[in-house]
Amino acid sequence: MHLTSSPIDWYAARAGGVVAYILLTIVVVLGTTMASGARNRRWPRFAVQDVHRFAGLLTGTFLVIHIVAIAIDSYLPFTLTSILIPFTSSYRPVFVGLGVVAVELLAALAITNRLRDRLPYETWRRLHYLNFAVWGGATIHGLGSGTDRNSTWLLAIEAASVFAVLTAIGWRILRVRDAVRPRAIGLVAGGAAVVSAALVALALGPLAFHPRPWNAATFSDSLDGQILSQTGTTRGIVSMAGQGTGTQRVLVRADLLVGVQQLIDTEFQMEYLPSGAACRGRVQRIDPGGLGFRARCTMADGRTRAIHARWDSADGGILSGGVIVSRALA
């Protein structure tokens, strides 16, 4: 299922989700406005309906981009099961599950729209109210599971969306009750602003996101790997390869050319995931017992790293241990 760890895929997943949410907000606001009977002389009703329908199609398109990009990204902890079945994800199961429910409800609503001519109007109309559930689930999903949820720009989008939708709902209720007065409108707008502010405070407080480091200069992780050796009469090649898992995923590999009781030449590389940034250098010392090494490498920007990779135990040929990376002194 996971096909790539390219950062482009990760950016596509994030952008697809954000754009889909903005379009979904537009769909909900336009639908609520049309249902309230409000008219705009500049925009005839059929034009608003066309925009509403087209925005709905675009929402589905960007949702597909969002889901597919997540599904094929090897860096993300999502399986096909967690994408299709709500609340089965190992990562923030409640918030991710609400996003799954929202997508599946939206798919069901798309089917009812296709069958609109075959359904009783009242049935179709009542089912259409599920759009509010879809939008609400998407809002909570974004606030609770999005990796950009602490970003000012995304909080602004979420707050503006909540304000717009709640104000549209309040406007519709006022029109139904024939109570469209400046004071009432002010109360509706004020209430929507309070709710928006509360959600922003929630996102910055209990739901605050603490992201994994990106190409961290200093970290310590668990390390799994293998040691392979090919020895000859006077020389041999030893390769140590492993993957660090934890706060900062990395791939490490050391290739050693060894002679009789001496180290002839070395080559070392560490690759950060999912960015693909590489740090290249040489092994400086082999740990006693040969189950670890210390290396020094240089990033593309000229900054250096000091690495200590070690394996403590073996299980079926797979070694487990740890890797410690720190800034190297000049």
Sequence and secondary structure as in RCSB ss.txt:
>XXXX:A:sequence
MHLTSSPIDWYAARAGGVVAYILLTIVVVLGTTMASGARNRRWPRFAVQDVHRFAGLLTGTFLVIHIVAIAIDSY
LPFTLTSILIPFTSSYRPVFVGLGVVAVELLAALAITNRLRDRLPYETWRRLHYLNFAVWGGATIHGLGSGTDRN
STWLLAIEAASVFAVLTAIGWRILRVRDAVRPRAIGLVAGGAAVVSAALVALALGPLAFHPRPWNAATFSDSLDG
QILSQTGTTRGIVSMAGQGTGTQRVLVRADLLVGVQQLIDTEFQMEYLPSGAACRGRVQRIDPGGLGFRARCTMA
DGRTRAIHARWDSADGGILSGGVIVSRALA
>XXXX:A:secstr
   B  HHHHHHHHHHHHHHHHHHHHHHHHHHHHHTT   SSS HHHHHHHHHHHHHHHHHHHHHHHHHHHHBTT
S   HHHHHSTT  SSSHHHHHHHHHHHHHHHHHHHHHHTGGGS HHHHHHHHTHHHHHHHHHHHHHHHH TTTT
SHHHHHHHHHHHHHHHHHHHHHHHHHTT   HHHHHHHHHHHHHHHHHHHHHHHTTT      SS SSEEEEEEE
EEEEEE SS EEEEEEEEEESSS EEEEEEEEEETTEEEEEEEEEEETTT  EEEEEEEEE TTSSEEEEEEE T
TS EEEEEEEEEEEETTEEEEEEEEEE   
